[in-house]
């Protein structure tokens, strides 16, 4: 049983396209997150949701829009993809905001 | 502002050596939480430990141990008798009580354990 799952695992697309990454957790956690890992492996938070409510929105371009249909799901939609969006995107969840976060396997996005 | 620094970008050791990964953090808050994560070559992020700012006790888990010292704002990680399977990138991270769970990561230390 996968605790935090993401689909797809790999995503290759052209500049200007719109794409979505889905995340689901079956841990019953209240809080979910999106992180971006760049080519130098630096990890940075993008968004956080607590019980479907947005609580963290870092300085992320408006082209990125998270959506949480319920507390077990947090999807990431990206409009007008740019070369600089190429990265690995990780979804994570935690029972409470200061608890350890459990990460999904990551989605490697490549924009050509 | 909060910050986590892992000054060692890469470390290479031979199997069975002990190795310490350094982590120095900066925050003015008195309530905070520190973490270590492991990212093996397969790419997933694996949680290793969480420590809150009120608990300075050192922790040992098998070959892994952690030394938390508030006086030097450090939370170092030692692997005893390293093994090839320990080869990975290790991240230290910090979050504050009132930051909604936002993890601030260090740059990571890539550990290579050679047979």
Interface residues (C-beta under 8 A of the other chain):
Chain A: X31 X33 X35 X40 X41 X42 X43 X44 X45 X48 X50 X55 X56 X58 X88 X90 X92 X94 X96 X97 X98 X99 X100 X101 X102 X103 X105 X106
Chain B: X33 X35 X37 X39 X43 X44 X45 X46 X47 X50 X52 X89 X91 X95 X97 X99 X100 X101 X102 X103 X105 X107 X108
